[in-house]
Amino acid sequence: PPIVASCYYGVDTPSSEELISNRLSVEEINEFIGSDSLAFLSFDTLKKHLGKDSKSFCYACFTGDYPVKPAEV
């Protein structure tokens, strides 16, 4: 899935405002980078492929829903 939110848990990512997937649609990103096509796995497909382990992962960068609020980190 597109990364739409910054990670506050030790992964060095740009701010949410700097992430292209947070600002532009897939079609707009495709046009911006000049590619013939652009696609992402859906969030549900990612979780499906992770299988039974999917509940142990943090998905905040994909959803913006943080298990611990960033101000508390």
MARGUPA-495307 format. One line per 8 residues: their letters; for each residue y, z, x of N, C-alpha, C. Coordinates in nm, 4 decimals, padded with zeros to 6 digits, m for minus. Atoms other than C-alpha are relative to their C-alpha. Example, Ala and Ser with C-alpha at 12.3 -4.5 7.8 and 13.67 -1.06 7.14 Angstrom:
AS	m00.1190/00.0000/00.0890/m00.4500/00.7800/01.2300/00.1200/00.0000/00.0900 | m00.1190/m00.0060/m00.0820/m00.1060/00.7140/01.3670/00.1090/00.0730/m00.0770 .
//
This chain:
PPIVASCY	m00.1202/00.0000/00.0829/00.0000/00.0000/00.0000/00.1258/00.0000/00.0868 | m00.1259/m00.0044/m00.0752/00.3605/m00.0399/00.1084/00.0386/00.1447/00.0311 | m00.0496/m00.1327/m00.0382/00.5046/00.2590/00.2942/00.1437/00.0110/m00.0495 | m00.1308/m00.0118/00.0640/00.8031/00.3764/00.0908/00.0722/00.1304/00.0319 | m00.0610/m00.1299/m00.0282/00.8683/00.7281/00.2192/m00.0309/00.0419/00.1433 | 00.0162/m00.0483/m00.1364/00.9145/00.8866/00.5588/m00.1053/00.1098/00.0051 | 00.0977/m00.1069/m00.0202/00.6474/01.1157/00.7000/00.0696/00.1169/00.0689 | m00.0590/m00.1207/m00.0578/00.7588/01.4711/00.7696/m00.1064/00.0891/00.0629 .
YGVDTPSS	00.1116/m00.0810/m00.0469/00.4204/01.5867/00.8968/m00.0485/m00.0405/00.1386 | 00.0368/00.0277/m00.1380/00.4234/01.4692/01.2579/m00.0159/m00.1457/00.0372 | 00.0053/00.1427/m00.0300/00.4129/01.0893/01.2299/00.1439/m00.0487/00.0107 | m00.1372/00.0450/m00.0239/00.7270/00.9325/01.3748/00.0275/m00.1270/m00.0803 | m00.0338/00.1137/00.0854/00.8520/00.7064/01.0949/00.1499/m00.0035/m00.0238 | m00.1418/00.0081/00.0353/01.1956/00.5769/01.0030/00.0274/00.0801/m00.1277 | m00.0364/m00.0668/00.1252/01.3853/00.7459/00.7228/m00.0395/m00.0900/m00.1166 | 00.0367/00.0777/00.1182/01.2947/00.6368/00.3711/00.0984/m00.1133/m00.0250 .
EELISNRL	m00.1028/00.1017/00.0221/01.6240/00.4476/00.3494/m00.0173/m00.1197/00.0931 | 00.0200/00.1072/m00.0981/01.5240/00.2429/00.6562/m00.1285/m00.0802/m00.0232 | 00.1272/00.0679/00.0238/01.1792/00.1433/00.5274/00.0201/m00.1179/m00.0943 | m00.0251/00.1210/00.0773/01.1868/m00.2144/00.4006/m00.0717/00.0026/m00.1351 | 00.0747/m00.0059/00.1258/00.9209/m00.1472/00.1350/00.0639/00.0934/m00.1015 | m00.0718/m00.0897/00.0902/01.1413/00.1244/m00.0103/00.1226/m00.0684/m00.0602 | m00.1232/00.0664/00.0434/01.4348/m00.1144/m00.0469/m00.0218/m00.1347/m00.0677 | 00.0207/00.1356/00.0497/01.2836/m00.4533/m00.1294/m00.1365/m00.0138/m00.0667 .
SVEEINEF	00.1284/00.0304/00.0631/01.0100/m00.5907/m00.3526/m00.0859/m00.0796/00.0979 | 00.0898/00.0781/m00.0854/00.7074/m00.7636/m00.2007/00.0528/m00.1428/00.0143 | m00.0542/00.1358/m00.0046/00.8618/m01.0999/m00.2914/00.1232/m00.0078/00.0901 | m00.1204/m00.0023/m00.0838/01.1914/m01.0048/m00.1258/m00.0348/00.0191/00.1475 | 00.0434/m00.0185/m00.1390/01.0143/m00.8837/00.1890/m00.0587/m00.1302/00.0532 | 00.0599/00.1273/m00.0387/00.8135/m01.2062/00.2002/00.1078/m00.1014/00.0369 | m00.1107/00.0921/m00.0277/01.1338/m01.4089/00.1834/00.0759/00.0431/00.1261 | m00.0753/m00.0526/m00.1140/01.3098/m01.1842/00.4379/m00.0692/m00.0300/00.1331 .
IGSDSLAF	00.0717/00.0232/m00.1257/01.0359/m01.2204/00.7004/m00.0413/m00.1457/00.0176 | 00.0282/00.1428/m00.0099/00.9847/m01.5885/00.6236/m00.1479/m00.0352/00.0051 | 00.1440/00.0281/m00.0006/00.6106/m01.5719/00.5649/m00.0384/m00.0861/m00.1200 | 00.0508/00.0806/00.1109/00.4027/m01.7983/00.3420/m00.0448/00.0884/m00.1157 | 00.0450/m00.0938/00.1027/00.2601/m01.4993/00.1565/m00.0015/00.1409/00.0583 | 00.0038/m00.1404/m00.0403/00.2535/m01.1218/00.1669/m00.0691/00.0781/m00.1104 | 00.0715/m00.0808/00.0980/00.0191/m00.8785/m00.0036/m00.0369/00.1340/00.0622 | 00.0419/m00.1335/m00.0408/m00.0721/m00.5121/00.0154/m00.1190/00.0407/m00.0855 .
LSFDTLKK	00.1008/m00.0643/00.0832/m00.3775/m00.3218/m00.0987/00.0726/00.0874/m00.1009 | m00.0585/m00.0932/00.0958/m00.2995/m00.1312/m00.4143/m00.0375/00.1421/00.0424 | 00.0265/m00.1401/m00.0309/m00.2873/00.2464/m00.3890/m00.1399/00.0392/m00.0478 | 00.1321/m00.0326/00.0540/m00.5956/00.2749/m00.6117/m00.1123/m00.0623/00.0826 | 00.1008/00.0649/m00.0839/m00.7880/00.0259/m00.3960/m00.0174/00.0748/00.1313 | 00.0085/m00.0795/m00.1228/m00.7042/00.2249/m00.0832/m00.0859/00.1238/m00.0234 | 00.0749/m00.1218/00.0293/m00.8354/00.5440/m00.2426/m00.1467/m00.0305/m00.0280 | 00.1383/00.0398/00.0291/m01.1461/00.3631/m00.3678/m00.0771/m00.0251/00.1296 .
HLGKDSKS	00.0681/00.0306/m00.1251/m01.2303/00.2389/m00.0180/m00.0161/00.1230/00.0896 | 00.0164/m00.1247/m00.0750/m01.1786/00.5855/00.1287/m00.1131/00.0843/m00.0578 | 00.1124/m00.0667/00.0650/m01.4401/00.7069/m00.1176/00.0212/00.1485/m00.0187 | m00.0043/m00.1445/00.0255/m01.5225/01.0746/m00.1395/00.0981/00.0729/00.0905 | m00.0959/m00.0629/m00.0911/m01.2927/01.1493/00.1547/00.1446/m00.0147/m00.0472 | m00.1376/00.0308/00.0406/m00.9860/01.0227/m00.0344/00.0811/00.1232/m00.0390 | m00.0734/m00.1202/00.0420/m00.8967/01.3709/m00.1621/00.0536/00.0803/00.1173 | m00.0434/m00.0773/m00.1164/m00.8467/01.4990/00.1928/00.1160/m00.0649/00.0755 .
FCYACFTG	m00.1095/00.0694/m00.0670/m00.5717/01.2519/00.2866/00.1341/00.0282/m00.0666 | m00.1359/m00.0091/00.0526/m00.1963/01.2828/00.2460/00.0470/m00.1421/m00.0302 | m00.0475/00.1324/00.0408/m00.0441/00.9886/00.0598/00.1513/m00.0037/m00.0188 | m00.1443/m00.0115/00.0227/00.3204/01.0947/00.0713/00.0766/m00.1245/00.0427 | m00.0734/00.1183/m00.0468/00.4294/00.7878/00.2690/m00.0137/m00.1162/m00.0975 | 00.0198/00.1058/00.0987/00.2911/00.5654/m00.0091/00.0625/00.0336/m00.1350 | m00.0430/m00.0404/00.1338/00.4085/00.7678/m00.3093/00.1327/00.0748/m00.0039 | m00.1182/m00.0854/m00.0009/00.6951/00.9927/m00.2022/m00.0278/00.1382/m00.0562 .
DYPVKPAE	00.0403/m00.1313/00.0509/00.5012/01.2876/m00.3486/m00.0574/00.0808/00.1161 | 00.0393/m00.0783/m00.1166/00.4812/01.5433/m00.0687/m00.0749/00.1255/m00.0424 | 00.0732/m00.1224/00.0327/00.2187/01.8223/m00.0785/00.0847/00.1249/00.0246 | m00.0970/m00.1050/m00.0299/00.4842/02.0473/00.0791/00.1341/m00.0697/00.0088 | m00.1306/00.0657/00.0004/00.8461/01.9594/00.0150/00.0561/m00.0079/00.1421 | m00.0516/00.0171/m00.1368/01.0147/01.8197/00.3307/00.0918/00.1120/00.0477 | m00.0902/m00.1082/m00.0403/01.2757/02.0984/00.3315/m00.0781/00.1229/00.0458 | 00.0836/m00.1136/m00.0347/00.9897/02.3467/00.3665/m00.0789/m00.0232/00.1278 .
V	00.0802/00.0334/m00.1186/00.8261/02.1665/00.6606/00.0726/00.0400/00.1252 .
//
